[in-house]
Amino acid sequence: MAVSRSLRALCAGAVFAVSSLASAAGDIVDTAVSAGSFKTLVAAVQAAGLVDTLKGPGPFTVFAPTDAAFAKIPKAQLDALLADKAKLVAVLTYHVVPGAVMAKDVKAGAAPTANGKPLNITTAGGNVMVDQSKVVKTDIVASNGVIHVIDTVMLP
């Protein structure tokens, strides 16, 4: 799959400090499923055909919107997004940064995404924002990366 190859190639070429991930049991997808608050995200990853990629070796940093974040999108708009595979892939890969970036290593500025369009990360007053999404939980470690929970779905 072209998306898988390009995502893996981007991850291989990214320059990030990669933390040790040996203590995690499940991969990004399994960890999201186990958390129970990412049902819509997991369904979207399945619909986009990105499960195998996100179960791959990585490492990946995923800014993961919760079910509550997806609920902020009007139902008709969310249904249309889930039905448009190309757009869905573009949105989901915008939430993925190559490498395993732990919260302590996050710096303000532009961060490359698997989508190719950079995210804008800001840090102020103890809060970290990724575009217009607030990071609400950090450092959920998986065997192939890390998940940071965000409160809003980011649209590239």
BELMO-V853774 format. One record per backbone hydrogen bond with DSSP energy under -1.0 kcal/mol. CO is the residue of the C=O (numbers start at 0). NH is the residue of the N-H. Records with the same first field share a line. If there is no record, write none. Layout:
# BELMO-V853774
CO=NH ; NH
This chain:
# BELMO-V853774
0=4
1=5
2=6
3=7
4=8
5=9
6=10
7=11
8=12
20=23
25=142
26=30
27=31
28=32
29=33
30=34
36=66
37=41
38=42
39=43
40=44
41=45
42=46
43=47
44=49
45=48
49=53
50=54
52=55
58=98
59=145
60=96
61=63 ; 147
63=149
65=69
66=70
68=71
69=72
73=77
74=78
75=79
76=80
77=81
78=82
83=87
84=88
85=89
86=90
87=91
88=92
91=94
92=95 ; 114
94=62
95=113
96=60
101=104
102=105
108=120
110=118
118=110
119=130
120=108
121=128
123=126
126=123
127=134
128=121
129=132
132=129
133=150
136=148
138=140
139=146
141=144
143=59
144=141
145=61
146=139
147=63
148=135 ; 136
149=65
